[in-house]
Amino acid sequence: MLILFVLAENEATRFNAIARAIPDISPKVLSESLKGLEKDSLIHRHIYAEVPPRVEYTLTSLGKSLIPHLNALITWSLENYDTIIGKRSE
């Protein structure tokens, strides 16, 4: 979810920019997550024919359509946080 939100806030984003935005993620996990999101057609990976090569990631239309649903889930979680935490301590 964090990767999707980083890409939703920025148009085209490079690997290191995503890594800076999510400091607790290891490069290996970030790389694997990006590959999975690309395989699921939620993000697009664009490689520029430059030296050195430049790679940027963007949300696909499918990925963009997921963002409002993730926002709704976050809103629900925040609204019900106290209830959920209270039930855990019973």
Phi and psi in degrees as GROMACS dihedral restraints (atoms count N, CA, C in turn):
[ dihedral_restraints ]
;  ai    aj    ak    al  type     phi  dphi    fc
    3     4     5     6     1   -61.7    20    10
    4     5     6     7     1   -41.4    20    10
    6     7     8     9     1   -61.6    20    10
    7     8     9    10     1   -44.3    20    10
    9    10    11    12     1   -61.3    20    10
   10    11    12    13     1   -40.5    20    10
   12    13    14    15     1   -68.1    20    10
   13    14    15    16     1   -37.5    20    10
   15    16    17    18     1   -61.6    20    10
   16    17    18    19     1   -45.2    20    10
   18    19    20    21     1   -69.5    20    10
   19    20    21    22     1   -29.7    20    10
   21    22    23    24     1   -69.4    20    10
   22    23    24    25     1   -31.1    20    10
   24    25    26    27     1   -80.3    20    10
   25    26    27    28     1   -20.3    20    10
   27    28    29    30     1  -126.9    20    10
   28    29    30    31     1   150.5    20    10
   30    31    32    33     1   -69.3    20    10
   31    32    33    34     1   -91.3    20    10
   33    34    35    36     1   -97.8    20    10
   34    35    36    37     1   131.0    20    10
   36    37    38    39     1  -130.2    20    10
   37    38    39    40     1   135.4    20    10
   39    40    41    42     1   -87.5    20    10
   40    41    42    43     1   160.9    20    10
   42    43    44    45     1   -52.4    20    10
   43    44    45    46     1   -50.4    20    10
   45    46    47    48     1   -64.6    20    10
   46    47    48    49     1   -32.2    20    10
   48    49    50    51     1   -68.2    20    10
   49    50    51    52     1   -39.1    20    10
   51    52    53    54     1   -64.8    20    10
   52    53    54    55     1   -43.6    20    10
   54    55    56    57     1   -61.6    20    10
   55    56    57    58     1   -39.0    20    10
   57    58    59    60     1   -67.4    20    10
   58    59    60    61     1   -34.4    20    10
   60    61    62    63     1   -73.8    20    10
   61    62    63    64     1   -23.2    20    10
   63    64    65    66     1  -125.4    20    10
   64    65    66    67     1    77.5    20    10
   66    67    68    69     1   -65.0    20    10
   67    68    69    70     1   -21.9    20    10
   69    70    71    72     1   -86.3    20    10
   70    71    72    73     1     0.9    20    10
   72    73    74    75     1   -96.1    20    10
   73    74    75    76     1   135.5    20    10
   75    76    77    78     1   -78.3    20    10
   76    77    78    79     1   155.3    20    10
   78    79    80    81     1   -56.4    20    10
   79    80    81    82     1   -38.2    20    10
   81    82    83    84     1   -64.4    20    10
   82    83    84    85     1   -46.6    20    10
   84    85    86    87     1   -66.7    20    10
   85    86    87    88     1   -39.4    20    10
   87    88    89    90     1   -62.7    20    10
   88    89    90    91     1   -45.7    20    10
   90    91    92    93     1   -60.6    20    10
   91    92    93    94     1   -46.0    20    10
   93    94    95    96     1   -64.1    20    10
   94    95    96    97     1   -40.0    20    10
   96    97    98    99     1   -65.7    20    10
   97    98    99   100     1   -41.9    20    10
   99   100   101   102     1   -62.9    20    10
  100   101   102   103     1   -41.5    20    10
  102   103   104   105     1   -62.1    20    10
  103   104   105   106     1   -41.9    20    10
  105   106   107   108     1   -65.7    20    10
  106   107   108   109     1   -42.5    20    10
  108   109   110   111     1   -65.3    20    10
  109   110   111   112     1   -35.7    20    10
  111   112   113   114     1   -68.5    20    10
  112   113   114   115     1   -42.3    20    10
  114   115   116   117     1   -62.5    20    10
  115   116   117   118     1   -34.0    20    10
  117   118   119   120     1   -82.2    20    10
  118   119   120   121     1     1.9    20    10
  120   121   122   123     1    65.6    20    10
  121   122   123   124     1    26.4    20    10
  123   124   125   126     1   -90.6    20    10
  124   125   126   127     1   -25.4    20    10
  126   127   128   129     1  -132.4    20    10
  127   128   129   130     1   160.7    20    10
  129   130   131   132     1  -119.4    20    10
  130   131   132   133     1   136.1    20    10
  132   133   134   135     1  -107.8    20    10
  133   134   135   136     1   121.3    20    10
  135   136   137   138     1  -114.7    20    10
  136   137   138   139     1   122.9    20    10
  138   139   140   141     1  -103.3    20    10
  139   140   141   142     1   123.3    20    10
  141   142   143   144     1   -90.6    20    10
  142   143   144   145     1   135.9    20    10
  144   145   146   147     1   -79.5    20    10
  145   146   147   148     1    76.3    20    10
  147   148   149   150     1  -130.6    20    10
  148   149   150   151     1   167.8    20    10
  150   151   152   153     1  -120.7    20    10
  151   152   153   154     1   116.8    20    10
  153   154   155   156     1   -70.8    20    10
  154   155   156   157     1   158.8    20    10
  156   157   158   159     1   -61.4    20    10
  157   158   159   160     1   143.1    20    10
  159   160   161   162     1  -115.6    20    10
  160   161   162   163     1   132.5    20    10
  162   163   164   165     1  -122.7    20    10
  163   164   165   166     1   131.6    20    10
  165   166   167   168     1  -127.4    20    10
  166   167   168   169     1   148.6    20    10
  168   169   170   171     1  -116.3    20    10
  169   170   171   172     1   140.8    20    10
  171   172   173   174     1  -138.7    20    10
  172   173   174   175     1   158.9    20    10
  174   175   176   177     1   -75.4    20    10
  175   176   177   178     1   141.6    20    10
  177   178   179   180     1   -83.0    20    10
  178   179   180   181     1   175.5    20    10
  180   181   182   183     1   -63.0    20    10
  181   182   183   184     1   -34.7    20    10
  183   184   185   186     1   -64.2    20    10
  184   185   186   187     1   -44.2    20    10
  186   187   188   189     1   -61.8    20    10
  187   188   189   190     1   -42.8    20    10
  189   190   191   192     1   -63.0    20    10
  190   191   192   193     1   -34.9    20    10
  192   193   194   195     1   -71.0    20    10
  193   194   195   196     1   -18.4    20    10
  195   196   197   198     1   -80.4    20    10
  196   197   198   199     1   -27.8    20    10
  198   199   200   201     1   -56.4    20    10
  199   200   201   202     1   -46.8    20    10
  201   202   203   204     1   -59.8    20    10
  202   203   204   205     1   -33.5    20    10
  204   205   206   207     1   -71.0    20    10
  205   206   207   208     1   -38.7    20    10
  207   208   209   210     1   -66.0    20    10
  208   209   210   211     1   -39.3    20    10
  210   211   212   213     1   -61.9    20    10
  211   212   213   214     1   -39.9    20    10
  213   214   215   216     1   -64.2    20    10
  214   215   216   217     1   -40.1    20    10
  216   217   218   219     1   -63.9    20    10
  217   218   219   220     1   -41.8    20    10
  219   220   221   222     1   -64.6    20    10
  220   221   222   223     1   -43.7    20    10
  222   223   224   225     1   -59.9    20    10
  223   224   225   226     1   -47.0    20    10
  225   226   227   228     1   -59.5    20    10
  226   227   228   229     1   -43.9    20    10
  228   229   230   231     1   -61.3    20    10
  229   230   231   232     1   -43.5    20    10
  231   232   233   234     1   -66.1    20    10
  232   233   234   235     1   -39.8    20    10
  234   235   236   237     1   -67.5    20    10
  235   236   237   238     1   -28.9    20    10
  237   238   239   240     1  -109.9    20    10
  238   239   240   241     1     7.4    20    10
  240   241   242   243     1   -57.1    20    10
  241   242   243   244     1   -50.4    20    10
  243   244   245   246     1   -60.5    20    10
  244   245   246   247     1   -41.4    20    10
  246   247   248   249     1   -63.7    20    10
  247   248   249   250     1   -45.8    20    10
  249   250   251   252     1   -63.0    20    10
  250   251   252   253     1   -46.3    20    10
  252   253   254   255     1   -65.0    20    10
  253   254   255   256     1   -39.1    20    10
  255   256   257   258     1   -62.3    20    10
  256   257   258   259     1   -39.1    20    10
  258   259   260   261     1   -68.1    20    10
  259   260   261   262     1   -29.8    20    10
  261   262   263   264     1   -67.8    20    10
  262   263   264   265     1   -30.8    20    10
  264   265   266   267     1   -88.4    20    10
  265   266   267   268     1    -0.7    20    10
